[in-house]
Amino acid sequence: MGFGISNGLLISKIKIEPYIATFSIDFIALGLAYVVCNGKYIYGFPAGFRSLTNGSLIFGFPNIALITMAVFVLLYILTRKTTYGRGLYSIGHNKEVARLSGMKVDQILLSVYVINGVLAALTGVLYLSRLNAADPSIKGSLTMDSIAAALIGGIPFGGGKGSVLNTVVGALIIIFIRNGMNIMNISTNWQSAVVGFVILFSILYEILLKKLMIALGKKKEYM
């Protein structure tokens, strides 16, 4: 959560570009992880901690699936059924208009990155429990995969539209691609390239679709 607060302050108060601030904090966190772990693996966690993801409490469903569904439901309600969520979309669409309408833009932006930090911490805990090991470089391509999931799900860098459900669909597409390539014994060296092509295709598809909708709208005006 501390990294989320730092990120939020850099973006909302100091006005650093979100992409730059986020990657800067990412590198700081990675460096501190190497310092804390002394560049070594930490493994052999207690059975109780491992049961957080490997166990099952309700009707045989894995705990990690239940936690994931709970987070999804909470985020869906927060973004779709609350005034706070509607404010997020307004800020993403036009920050200055939202500010002029009386919204506390800086505070809301800060809260978004705090929530992001909490979710990142939860993800890390689940990951450690699942693998029963801590490795400073364990995040691998997770940062780019999360960005890819959002873009493939139709969420633009500028914000203002999209949904949690679409992001989940984007994440499932990436998982399907990676698992499919593993089953087909395709080298892992190609996986990042293929995901990159999928991101590019989704962005181009969105641009073409937007131009098509504009063209159809103009055509109706002349009819």
Secondary structure as UniProt FT lines:
FT   HELIX           2..12
FT   HELIX           18..37
FT   TURN            38..39
FT   STRAND          42..43
FT   HELIX           47..54
FT   STRAND          56..58
FT   TURN            59..60
FT   STRAND          61..62
FT   HELIX           63..80
FT   HELIX           83..93
FT   HELIX           95..100
FT   TURN            101..102
FT   HELIX           105..131
FT   STRAND          133..134
FT   TURN            136..141
FT   HELIX           142..152
FT   TURN            153..154
FT   TURN            157..158
FT   HELIX           164..183
FT   TURN            184..185
FT   HELIX           188..190
FT   HELIX           191..222
//
